Amino acid sequence: MDNRYGAHETCDLHEITAFKALCLTKSKTMQALVEDPELKALLQTDIEQSTRQLKELDSLLANSVH
């Protein structure tokens, strides 16, 4: 099975990865600034999920190399 993607799909993966990385950075920054424990917990959950998602996106990008 060929796991390679077209140029447009690879570009989309790069855009999604960049956006997700930006969201992760924002969540980490905001977590340091907020004092509400419930909001801190939500941000921590987002950080963990985003980290996992970025690893998955990285593996997809690794398969997109032509």
N, CA, C and O atoms as a Tripos MOL2 file, in Angstrom:
@<TRIPOS>MOLECULE
protein
  264   263    66     0     0
PROTEIN
NO_CHARGES

@<TRIPOS>ATOM
      1 N           0.8450   -1.1860    0.0000 N.3       1 MET1
      2 CA          0.0000    0.0000    0.0000 C.3       1 MET1
      3 C           0.8860    1.2440    0.0000 C.2       1 MET1
      4 O           1.8380    1.3360    0.7760 O.2       1 MET1
      5 N           0.5770    2.1730   -0.8510 N.am      2 ASP2
      6 CA          1.3670    3.3970   -0.9700 C.3       2 ASP2
      7 C           0.8340    4.4370    0.0150 C.2       2 ASP2
      8 O          -0.3160    4.8650   -0.0850 O.2       2 ASP2
      9 N           1.6890    4.8430    0.9770 N.am      3 ASN3
     10 CA          1.2880    5.8150    1.9960 C.3       3 ASN3
     11 C           1.6870    7.2280    1.6340 C.2       3 ASN3
     12 O           1.5930    8.1300    2.4670 O.2       3 ASN3
     13 N           2.1290    7.4360    0.4140 N.am      4 ARG4
     14 CA          2.5470    8.7810    0.0190 C.3       4 ARG4
     15 C           1.3300    9.6250   -0.3210 C.2       4 ARG4
     16 O           0.3000    9.1220   -0.7700 O.2       4 ARG4
     17 N           1.4790   10.9140   -0.0950 N.am      5 TYR5
     18 CA          0.3890   11.8540   -0.3520 C.3       5 TYR5
     19 C           0.7680   12.7820   -1.4940 C.2       5 TYR5
     20 O           1.9450   12.9580   -1.8090 O.2       5 TYR5
     21 N          -0.2390   13.3640   -2.1000 N.am      6 GLY6
     22 CA          0.0070   14.3430   -3.1400 C.3       6 GLY6
     23 C           0.5430   15.6290   -2.5440 C.2       6 GLY6
     24 O           0.5460   15.8200   -1.3280 O.2       6 GLY6
     25 N           1.0000   16.5110   -3.4310 N.am      7 ALA7
     26 CA          1.5810   17.7820   -2.9780 C.3       7 ALA7
     27 C           0.5670   18.5980   -2.1780 C.2       7 ALA7
     28 O           0.9120   19.1900   -1.1550 O.2       7 ALA7
     29 N          -0.6690   18.6280   -2.6370 N.am      8 HIS8
     30 CA         -1.6980   19.4130   -1.9380 C.3       8 HIS8
     31 C          -1.9810   18.8280   -0.5540 C.2       8 HIS8
     32 O          -2.1460   19.5700    0.4140 O.2       8 HIS8
     33 N          -2.0380   17.5030   -0.4610 N.am      9 GLU9
     34 CA         -2.2770   16.8670    0.8300 C.3       9 GLU9
     35 C          -1.1230   17.1140    1.7960 C.2       9 GLU9
     36 O          -1.3350   17.3550    2.9840 O.2       9 GLU9
     37 N           0.0930   17.0510    1.2770 N.am     10 THR10
     38 CA          1.2670   17.3150    2.1090 C.3      10 THR10
     39 C           1.2610   18.7590    2.6040 C.2      10 THR10
     40 O           1.5790   19.0250    3.7640 O.2      10 THR10
     41 N           0.9010   19.6800    1.7310 N.am     11 CYS11
     42 CA          0.8060   21.0910    2.1180 C.3      11 CYS11
     43 C          -0.2470   21.2680    3.2120 C.2      11 CYS11
     44 O          -0.0280   21.9980    4.1780 O.2      11 CYS11
     45 N          -1.3870   20.5990    3.0570 N.am     12 ASP12
     46 CA         -2.4400   20.6700    4.0740 C.3      12 ASP12
     47 C          -1.9480   20.1320    5.4150 C.2      12 ASP12
     48 O          -2.2310   20.7120    6.4630 O.2      12 ASP12
     49 N          -1.2100   19.0180    5.3780 N.am     13 LEU13
     50 CA         -0.6690   18.4580    6.6130 C.3      13 LEU13
     51 C           0.2840   19.4360    7.2910 C.2      13 LEU13
     52 O           0.2730   19.5650    8.5160 O.2      13 LEU13
     53 N           1.1030   20.1240    6.5070 N.am     14 HIS14
     54 CA          2.0170   21.1310    7.0710 C.3      14 HIS14
     55 C           1.2310   22.2760    7.7070 C.2      14 HIS14
     56 O           1.5810   22.7440    8.7910 O.2      14 HIS14
     57 N           0.1870   22.7210    7.0470 N.am     15 GLU15
     58 CA         -0.6280   23.8190    7.5910 C.3      15 GLU15
     59 C          -1.3150   23.4020    8.8860 C.2      15 GLU15
     60 O          -1.3460   24.1720    9.8470 O.2      15 GLU15
     61 N          -1.8620   22.1970    8.9200 N.am     16 ILE16
     62 CA         -2.5300   21.7080   10.1290 C.3      16 ILE16
     63 C          -1.5250   21.5760   11.2660 C.2      16 ILE16
     64 O          -1.8190   21.9300   12.4080 O.2      16 ILE16
     65 N          -0.3430   21.0680   10.9530 N.am     17 THR17
     66 CA          0.7070   20.9000   11.9650 C.3      17 THR17
     67 C           1.1370   22.2510   12.5320 C.2      17 THR17
     68 O           1.2960   22.3990   13.7430 O.2      17 THR17
     69 N           1.3210   23.2200   11.6660 N.am     18 ALA18
     70 CA          1.7190   24.5590   12.1260 C.3      18 ALA18
     71 C           0.6370   25.1690   13.0130 C.2      18 ALA18
     72 O           0.9420   25.7590   14.0490 O.2      18 ALA18
     73 N          -0.6230   25.0280   12.6090 N.am     19 PHE19
     74 CA         -1.7230   25.5750   13.4000 C.3      19 PHE19
     75 C          -1.8060   24.8800   14.7550 C.2      19 PHE19
     76 O          -1.9860   25.5360   15.7810 O.2      19 PHE19
     77 N          -1.6730   23.5470   14.7610 N.am     20 LYS20
     78 CA         -1.7600   22.7900   16.0090 C.3      20 LYS20
     79 C          -0.6040   23.1600   16.9440 C.2      20 LYS20
     80 O          -0.7880   23.2410   18.1580 O.2      20 LYS20
     81 N           0.5850   23.3850   16.3770 N.am     21 ALA21
     82 CA          1.7310   23.7900   17.1920 C.3      21 ALA21
     83 C           1.4860   25.1660   17.8170 C.2      21 ALA21
     84 O           1.8420   25.4020   18.9720 O.2      21 ALA21
     85 N           0.8860   26.0570   17.0580 N.am     22 LEU22
     86 CA          0.5550   27.3770   17.5860 C.3      22 LEU22
     87 C          -0.4560   27.2670   18.7240 C.2      22 LEU22
     88 O          -0.3200   27.9360   19.7480 O.2      22 LEU22
     89 N          -1.4680   26.4230   18.5420 N.am     23 CYS23
     90 CA         -2.4710   26.2150   19.5940 C.3      23 CYS23
     91 C          -1.8280   25.6380   20.8560 C.2      23 CYS23
     92 O          -2.1790   26.0240   21.9720 O.2      23 CYS23
     93 N          -0.8930   24.7190   20.6720 N.am     24 LEU24
     94 CA         -0.2010   24.1250   21.8130 C.3      24 LEU24
     95 C           0.5980   25.1830   22.5690 C.2      24 LEU24
     96 O           0.5740   25.2230   23.7990 O.2      24 LEU24
     97 N           1.2900   26.0240   21.8440 N.am     25 THR25
     98 CA          2.0630   27.1060   22.4590 C.3      25 THR25
     99 C           1.1490   28.0380   23.2510 C.2      25 THR25
    100 O           1.4770   28.4520   24.3620 O.2      25 THR25
    101 N           0.0080   28.3570   22.6680 N.am     26 LYS26
    102 CA         -0.9320   29.2550   23.3430 C.3      26 LYS26
    103 C          -1.4790   28.6150   24.6200 C.2      26 LYS26
    104 O          -1.5870   29.2800   25.6500 O.2      26 LYS26
    105 N          -1.8220   27.3330   24.5540 N.am     27 SER27
    106 CA         -2.3460   26.6550   25.7450 C.3      27 SER27
    107 C          -1.3010   26.6080   26.8530 C.2      27 SER27
    108 O          -1.6220   26.8250   28.0210 O.2      27 SER27
    109 N          -0.0480   26.3250   26.4900 N.am     28 LYS28
    110 CA          1.0200   26.2860   27.4990 C.3      28 LYS28
    111 C           1.2250   27.6590   28.1320 C.2      28 LYS28
    112 O           1.4190   27.7700   29.3430 O.2      28 LYS28
    113 N           1.1820   28.6990   27.3070 N.am     29 THR29
    114 CA          1.3650   30.0590   27.8180 C.3      29 THR29
    115 C           0.2110   30.4580   28.7280 C.2      29 THR29
    116 O           0.4230   31.0050   29.8110 O.2      29 THR29
    117 N          -1.0040   30.1810   28.2840 N.am     30 MET30
    118 CA         -2.1780   30.5590   29.0700 C.3      30 MET30
    119 C          -2.2460   29.7790   30.3780 C.2      30 MET30
    120 O          -2.6780   30.3140   31.3990 O.2      30 MET30
    121 N          -1.8230   28.5200   30.3520 N.am     31 GLN31
    122 CA         -1.8600   27.7190   31.5710 C.3      31 GLN31
    123 C          -0.9870   28.3380   32.6600 C.2      31 GLN31
    124 O          -1.3200   28.2810   33.8440 O.2      31 GLN31
    125 N           0.1180   28.9230   32.2500 N.am     32 ALA32
    126 CA          1.0110   29.5640   33.2260 C.3      32 ALA32
    127 C           0.4010   30.8440   33.7950 C.2      32 ALA32
    128 O           0.7810   31.2850   34.8790 O.2      32 ALA32
    129 N          -0.5420   31.4390   33.0660 N.am     33 LEU33
    130 CA         -1.1140   32.7160   33.4900 C.3      33 LEU33
    131 C          -2.4080   32.6020   34.2900 C.2      33 LEU33
    132 O          -2.7170   33.4790   35.0970 O.2      33 LEU33
    133 N          -3.1690   31.5250   34.0720 N.am     34 VAL34
    134 CA         -4.4660   31.4140   34.7420 C.3      34 VAL34
    135 C          -4.3130   30.8890   36.1580 C.2      34 VAL34
    136 O          -3.3610   30.1760   36.4750 O.2      34 VAL34
    137 N          -5.2610   31.2540   36.9980 N.am     35 GLU35
    138 CA         -5.2270   30.8160   38.3840 C.3      35 GLU35
    139 C          -6.3490   29.8410   38.7110 C.2      35 GLU35
    140 O          -6.2570   29.1070   39.6950 O.2      35 GLU35
    141 N          -7.4010   29.8190   37.9080 N.am     36 ASP36
    142 CA         -8.5260   28.9290   38.1600 C.3      36 ASP36
    143 C          -8.1000   27.4720   37.9370 C.2      36 ASP36
    144 O          -7.6410   27.1230   36.8490 O.2      36 ASP36
    145 N          -8.2490   26.6240   38.9560 N.am     37 PRO37
    146 CA         -7.7930   25.2330   38.8400 C.3      37 PRO37
    147 C          -8.5350   24.4470   37.7480 C.2      37 PRO37
    148 O          -7.9450   23.5890   37.0910 O.2      37 PRO37
    149 N          -9.8020   24.7350   37.5610 N.am     38 GLU38
    150 CA        -10.5870   24.0340   36.5440 C.3      38 GLU38
    151 C         -10.0840   24.3890   35.1370 C.2      38 GLU38
    152 O          -9.9540   23.5230   34.2710 O.2      38 GLU38
    153 N          -9.8100   25.6570   34.9360 N.am     39 LEU39
    154 CA         -9.2940   26.1020   33.6440 C.3      39 LEU39
    155 C          -7.8840   25.5540   33.4170 C.2      39 LEU39
    156 O          -7.5440   25.1630   32.3000 O.2      39 LEU39
    157 N          -7.0600   25.5240   34.4730 N.am     40 LYS40
    158 CA         -5.7260   24.9420   34.3560 C.3      40 LYS40
    159 C          -5.8100   23.4730   33.9380 C.2      40 LYS40
    160 O          -5.0220   23.0070   33.1140 O.2      40 LYS40
    161 N          -6.7740   22.7500   34.5150 N.am     41 ALA41
    162 CA         -6.9440   21.3320   34.1850 C.3      41 ALA41
    163 C          -7.3740   21.1630   32.7180 C.2      41 ALA41
    164 O          -6.8980   20.2650   32.0240 O.2      41 ALA41
    165 N          -8.2680   22.0260   32.2660 N.am     42 LEU42
    166 CA         -8.6950   21.9700   30.8610 C.3      42 LEU42
    167 C          -7.5280   22.2510   29.9210 C.2      42 LEU42
    168 O          -7.3590   21.5810   28.9020 O.2      42 LEU42
    169 N          -6.7400   23.2350   30.2740 N.am     43 LEU43
    170 CA         -5.5800   23.5560   29.4510 C.3      43 LEU43
    171 C          -4.5670   22.4150   29.4590 C.2      43 LEU43
    172 O          -3.9450   22.1330   28.4350 O.2      43 LEU43
    173 N          -4.3990   21.7610   30.5980 N.am     44 GLN44
    174 CA         -3.4750   20.6230   30.6770 C.3      44 GLN44
    175 C          -3.9590   19.4840   29.7850 C.2      44 GLN44
    176 O          -3.1580   18.8460   29.1020 O.2      44 GLN44
    177 N          -5.2530   19.2290   29.7870 N.am     45 THR45
    178 CA         -5.8230   18.2020   28.9110 C.3      45 THR45
    179 C          -5.5910   18.5610   27.4510 C.2      45 THR45
    180 O          -5.2410   17.6970   26.6460 O.2      45 THR45
    181 N          -5.7820   19.8230   27.1050 N.am     46 ASP46
    182 CA         -5.5460   20.2760   25.7390 C.3      46 ASP46
    183 C          -4.0820   20.1110   25.3470 C.2      46 ASP46
    184 O          -3.7810   19.7100   24.2230 O.2      46 ASP46
    185 N          -3.1830   20.4140   26.2570 N.am     47 ILE47
    186 CA         -1.7400   20.2750   26.0050 C.3      47 ILE47
    187 C          -1.3920   18.8160   25.7210 C.2      47 ILE47
    188 O          -0.6560   18.5160   24.7800 O.2      47 ILE47
    189 N          -1.9210   17.9220   26.5330 N.am     48 GLU48
    190 CA         -1.6360   16.4990   26.3460 C.3      48 GLU48
    191 C          -2.2020   15.9900   25.0210 C.2      48 GLU48
    192 O          -1.5270   15.2530   24.3020 O.2      48 GLU48
    193 N          -3.4290   16.3740   24.6960 N.am     49 GLN49
    194 CA         -4.0470   15.9440   23.4390 C.3      49 GLN49
    195 C          -3.3170   16.5300   22.2380 C.2      49 GLN49
    196 O          -3.0680   15.8360   21.2520 O.2      49 GLN49
    197 N          -2.9830   17.7840   22.3260 N.am     50 SER50
    198 CA         -2.2800   18.4340   21.2120 C.3      50 SER50
    199 C          -0.9130   17.8100   20.9740 C.2      50 SER50
    200 O          -0.4870   17.6560   19.8290 O.2      50 SER50
    201 N          -0.2300   17.4520   22.0480 N.am     51 THR51
    202 CA          1.0760   16.8040   21.9210 C.3      51 THR51
    203 C           0.9380   15.4660   21.2010 C.2      51 THR51
    204 O           1.7250   15.1520   20.3080 O.2      51 THR51
    205 N          -0.0640   14.6800   21.5930 N.am     52 ARG52
    206 CA         -0.3110   13.3980   20.9110 C.3      52 ARG52
    207 C          -0.6650   13.6120   19.4400 C.2      52 ARG52
    208 O          -0.1780   12.8970   18.5650 O.2      52 ARG52
    209 N          -1.5150   14.6000   19.1780 N.am     53 GLN53
    210 CA         -1.9350   14.8730   17.8040 C.3      53 GLN53
    211 C          -0.7610   15.3290   16.9420 C.2      53 GLN53
    212 O          -0.6690   14.9530   15.7740 O.2      53 GLN53
    213 N           0.1280   16.1290   17.5040 N.am     54 LEU54
    214 CA          1.3050   16.5650   16.7480 C.3      54 LEU54
    215 C           2.2220   15.3870   16.4120 C.2      54 LEU54
    216 O           2.8130   15.3520   15.3330 O.2      54 LEU54
    217 N           2.3420   14.4340   17.3180 N.am     55 LYS55
    218 CA          3.1330   13.2390   17.0290 C.3      55 LYS55
    219 C           2.5010   12.4490   15.8800 C.2      55 LYS55
    220 O           3.2050   11.9440   15.0060 O.2      55 LYS55
    221 N           1.1810   12.3460   15.8880 N.am     56 GLU56
    222 CA          0.4800   11.6470   14.8090 C.3      56 GLU56
    223 C           0.6670   12.3800   13.4810 C.2      56 GLU56
    224 O           0.9070   11.7550   12.4480 O.2      56 GLU56
    225 N           0.5550   13.6940   13.5160 N.am     57 LEU57
    226 CA          0.7590   14.4730   12.2970 C.3      57 LEU57
    227 C           2.1880   14.3290   11.7880 C.2      57 LEU57
    228 O           2.4090   14.2410   10.5800 O.2      57 LEU57
    229 N           3.1530   14.3040   12.6920 N.am     58 ASP58
    230 CA          4.5500   14.1040   12.2950 C.3      58 ASP58
    231 C           4.7390   12.7630   11.5860 C.2      58 ASP58
    232 O           5.4680   12.6720   10.5980 O.2      58 ASP58
    233 N           4.0720   11.7160   12.1030 N.am     59 SER59
    234 CA          4.2060   10.4160   11.4460 C.3      59 SER59
    235 C           3.5440   10.4340   10.0710 C.2      59 SER59
    236 O           4.0380    9.7930    9.1440 O.2      59 SER59
    237 N           2.4550   11.1450    9.9280 N.am     60 LEU60
    238 CA          1.8220   11.2750    8.6070 C.3      60 LEU60
    239 C           2.7340   12.0210    7.6450 C.2      60 LEU60
    240 O           2.8630   11.6540    6.4770 O.2      60 LEU60
    241 N           3.3600   13.0670    8.1510 N.am     61 LEU61
    242 CA          4.2870   13.8390    7.2960 C.3      61 LEU61
    243 C           5.5060   13.0020    6.9060 C.2      61 LEU61
    244 O           6.0330   13.1450    5.8020 O.2      61 LEU61
    245 N           5.9500   12.1370    7.8050 N.am     62 ALA62
    246 CA          7.0870   11.2860    7.4790 C.3      62 ALA62
    247 C           6.7370   10.3430    6.3220 C.2      62 ALA62
    248 O           7.5940    9.9950    5.5100 O.2      62 ALA62
    249 N           5.4690    9.9390    6.2620 N.am     63 ASN63
    250 CA          5.0190    9.0620    5.1740 C.3      63 ASN63
    251 C           4.7510    9.8150    3.8820 C.2      63 ASN63
    252 O           4.5570    9.1970    2.8350 O.2      63 ASN63
    253 N           4.7390   11.1280    3.9410 N.am     64 SER64
    254 CA          4.3910   11.9070    2.7480 C.3      64 SER64
    255 C           5.5970   12.2180    1.8770 C.2      64 SER64
    256 O           5.4540   12.7860    0.7940 O.2      64 SER64
    257 N           6.7830   11.8510    2.3420 N.am     65 VAL65
    258 CA          8.0030   12.1240    1.5880 C.3      65 VAL65
    259 C           7.9740   11.3390    0.2890 C.2      65 VAL65
    260 O           7.7070   10.1370    0.2780 O.2      65 VAL65
    261 N           8.2500   12.0330   -0.8040 N.am     66 HIS66
    262 CA          8.2170   11.3740   -2.1190 C.3      66 HIS66
    263 C           9.5510   10.7970   -2.4550 C.2      66 HIS66
    264 O           9.7170   10.2050   -3.5210 O.2      66 HIS66
@<TRIPOS>BOND
     1     1     2 1
     2     2     3 1
     3     3     4 2
     4     3     5 am
     5     5     6 1
     6     6     7 1
     7     7     8 2
     8     7     9 am
     9     9    10 1
    10    10    11 1
    11    11    12 2
    12    11    13 am
    13    13    14 1
    14    14    15 1
    15    15    16 2
    16    15    17 am
    17    17    18 1
    18    18    19 1
    19    19    20 2
    20    19    21 am
    21    21    22 1
    22    22    23 1
    23    23    24 2
    24    23    25 am
    25    25    26 1
    26    26    27 1
    27    27    28 2
    28    27    29 am
    29    29    30 1
    30    30    31 1
    31    31    32 2
    32    31    33 am
    33    33    34 1
    34    34    35 1
    35    35    36 2
    36    35    37 am
    37    37    38 1
    38    38    39 1
    39    39    40 2
    40    39    41 am
    41    41    42 1
    42    42    43 1
    43    43    44 2
    44    43    45 am
    45    45    46 1
    46    46    47 1
    47    47    48 2
    48    47    49 am
    49    49    50 1
    50    50    51 1
    51    51    52 2
    52    51    53 am
    53    53    54 1
    54    54    55 1
    55    55    56 2
    56    55    57 am
    57    57    58 1
    58    58    59 1
    59    59    60 2
    60    59    61 am
    61    61    62 1
    62    62    63 1
    63    63    64 2
    64    63    65 am
    65    65    66 1
    66    66    67 1
    67    67    68 2
    68    67    69 am
    69    69    70 1
    70    70    71 1
    71    71    72 2
    72    71    73 am
    73    73    74 1
    74    74    75 1
    75    75    76 2
    76    75    77 am
    77    77    78 1
    78    78    79 1
    79    79    80 2
    80    79    81 am
    81    81    82 1
    82    82    83 1
    83    83    84 2
    84    83    85 am
    85    85    86 1
    86    86    87 1
    87    87    88 2
    88    87    89 am
    89    89    90 1
    90    90    91 1
    91    91    92 2
    92    91    93 am
    93    93    94 1
    94    94    95 1
    95    95    96 2
    96    95    97 am
    97    97    98 1
    98    98    99 1
    99    99   100 2
   100    99   101 am
   101   101   102 1
   102   102   103 1
   103   103   104 2
   104   103   105 am
   105   105   106 1
   106   106   107 1
   107   107   108 2
   108   107   109 am
   109   109   110 1
   110   110   111 1
   111   111   112 2
   112   111   113 am
   113   113   114 1
   114   114   115 1
   115   115   116 2
   116   115   117 am
   117   117   118 1
   118   118   119 1
   119   119   120 2
   120   119   121 am
   121   121   122 1
   122   122   123 1
   123   123   124 2
   124   123   125 am
   125   125   126 1
   126   126   127 1
   127   127   128 2
   128   127   129 am
   129   129   130 1
   130   130   131 1
   131   131   132 2
   132   131   133 am
   133   133   134 1
   134   134   135 1
   135   135   136 2
   136   135   137 am
   137   137   138 1
   138   138   139 1
   139   139   140 2
   140   139   141 am
   141   141   142 1
   142   142   143 1
   143   143   144 2
   144   143   145 am
   145   145   146 1
   146   146   147 1
   147   147   148 2
   148   147   149 am
   149   149   150 1
   150   150   151 1
   151   151   152 2
   152   151   153 am
   153   153   154 1
   154   154   155 1
   155   155   156 2
   156   155   157 am
   157   157   158 1
   158   158   159 1
   159   159   160 2
   160   159   161 am
   161   161   162 1
   162   162   163 1
   163   163   164 2
   164   163   165 am
   165   165   166 1
   166   166   167 1
   167   167   168 2
   168   167   169 am
   169   169   170 1
   170   170   171 1
   171   171   172 2
   172   171   173 am
   173   173   174 1
   174   174   175 1
   175   175   176 2
   176   175   177 am
   177   177   178 1
   178   178   179 1
   179   179   180 2
   180   179   181 am
   181   181   182 1
   182   182   183 1
   183   183   184 2
   184   183   185 am
   185   185   186 1
   186   186   187 1
   187   187   188 2
   188   187   189 am
   189   189   190 1
   190   190   191 1
   191   191   192 2
   192   191   193 am
   193   193   194 1
   194   194   195 1
   195   195   196 2
   196   195   197 am
   197   197   198 1
   198   198   199 1
   199   199   200 2
   200   199   201 am
   201   201   202 1
   202   202   203 1
   203   203   204 2
   204   203   205 am
   205   205   206 1
   206   206   207 1
   207   207   208 2
   208   207   209 am
   209   209   210 1
   210   210   211 1
   211   211   212 2
   212   211   213 am
   213   213   214 1
   214   214   215 1
   215   215   216 2
   216   215   217 am
   217   217   218 1
   218   218   219 1
   219   219   220 2
   220   219   221 am
   221   221   222 1
   222   222   223 1
   223   223   224 2
   224   223   225 am
   225   225   226 1
   226   226   227 1
   227   227   228 2
   228   227   229 am
   229   229   230 1
   230   230   231 1
   231   231   232 2
   232   231   233 am
   233   233   234 1
   234   234   235 1
   235   235   236 2
   236   235   237 am
   237   237   238 1
   238   238   239 1
   239   239   240 2
   240   239   241 am
   241   241   242 1
   242   242   243 1
   243   243   244 2
   244   243   245 am
   245   245   246 1
   246   246   247 1
   247   247   248 2
   248   247   249 am
   249   249   250 1
   250   250   251 1
   251   251   252 2
   252   251   253 am
   253   253   254 1
   254   254   255 1
   255   255   256 2
   256   255   257 am
   257   257   258 1
   258   258   259 1
   259   259   260 2
   260   259   261 am
   261   261   262 1
   262   262   263 1
   263   263   264 2
@<TRIPOS>SUBSTRUCTURE
     1 MET1         2 RESIDUE 1 A MET
     2 ASP2         6 RESIDUE 1 A ASP
     3 ASN3        10 RESIDUE 1 A ASN
     4 ARG4        14 RESIDUE 1 A ARG
     5 TYR5        18 RESIDUE 1 A TYR
     6 GLY6        22 RESIDUE 1 A GLY
     7 ALA7        26 RESIDUE 1 A ALA
     8 HIS8        30 RESIDUE 1 A HIS
     9 GLU9        34 RESIDUE 1 A GLU
    10 THR10       38 RESIDUE 1 A THR
    11 CYS11       42 RESIDUE 1 A CYS
    12 ASP12       46 RESIDUE 1 A ASP
    13 LEU13       50 RESIDUE 1 A LEU
    14 HIS14       54 RESIDUE 1 A HIS
    15 GLU15       58 RESIDUE 1 A GLU
    16 ILE16       62 RESIDUE 1 A ILE
    17 THR17       66 RESIDUE 1 A THR
    18 ALA18       70 RESIDUE 1 A ALA
    19 PHE19       74 RESIDUE 1 A PHE
    20 LYS20       78 RESIDUE 1 A LYS
    21 ALA21       82 RESIDUE 1 A ALA
    22 LEU22       86 RESIDUE 1 A LEU
    23 CYS23       90 RESIDUE 1 A CYS
    24 LEU24       94 RESIDUE 1 A LEU
    25 THR25       98 RESIDUE 1 A THR
    26 LYS26      102 RESIDUE 1 A LYS
    27 SER27      106 RESIDUE 1 A SER
    28 LYS28      110 RESIDUE 1 A LYS
    29 THR29      114 RESIDUE 1 A THR
    30 MET30      118 RESIDUE 1 A MET
    31 GLN31      122 RESIDUE 1 A GLN
    32 ALA32      126 RESIDUE 1 A ALA
    33 LEU33      130 RESIDUE 1 A LEU
    34 VAL34      134 RESIDUE 1 A VAL
    35 GLU35      138 RESIDUE 1 A GLU
    36 ASP36      142 RESIDUE 1 A ASP
    37 PRO37      146 RESIDUE 1 A PRO
    38 GLU38      150 RESIDUE 1 A GLU
    39 LEU39      154 RESIDUE 1 A LEU
    40 LYS40      158 RESIDUE 1 A LYS
    41 ALA41      162 RESIDUE 1 A ALA
    42 LEU42      166 RESIDUE 1 A LEU
    43 LEU43      170 RESIDUE 1 A LEU
    44 GLN44      174 RESIDUE 1 A GLN
    45 THR45      178 RESIDUE 1 A THR
    46 ASP46      182 RESIDUE 1 A ASP
    47 ILE47      186 RESIDUE 1 A ILE
    48 GLU48      190 RESIDUE 1 A GLU
    49 GLN49      194 RESIDUE 1 A GLN
    50 SER50      198 RESIDUE 1 A SER
    51 THR51      202 RESIDUE 1 A THR
    52 ARG52      206 RESIDUE 1 A ARG
    53 GLN53      210 RESIDUE 1 A GLN
    54 LEU54      214 RESIDUE 1 A LEU
    55 LYS55      218 RESIDUE 1 A LYS
    56 GLU56      222 RESIDUE 1 A GLU
    57 LEU57      226 RESIDUE 1 A LEU
    58 ASP58      230 RESIDUE 1 A ASP
    59 SER59      234 RESIDUE 1 A SER
    60 LEU60      238 RESIDUE 1 A LEU
    61 LEU61      242 RESIDUE 1 A LEU
    62 ALA62      246 RESIDUE 1 A ALA
    63 ASN63      250 RESIDUE 1 A ASN
    64 SER64      254 RESIDUE 1 A SER
    65 VAL65      258 RESIDUE 1 A VAL
    66 HIS66      262 RESIDUE 1 A HIS
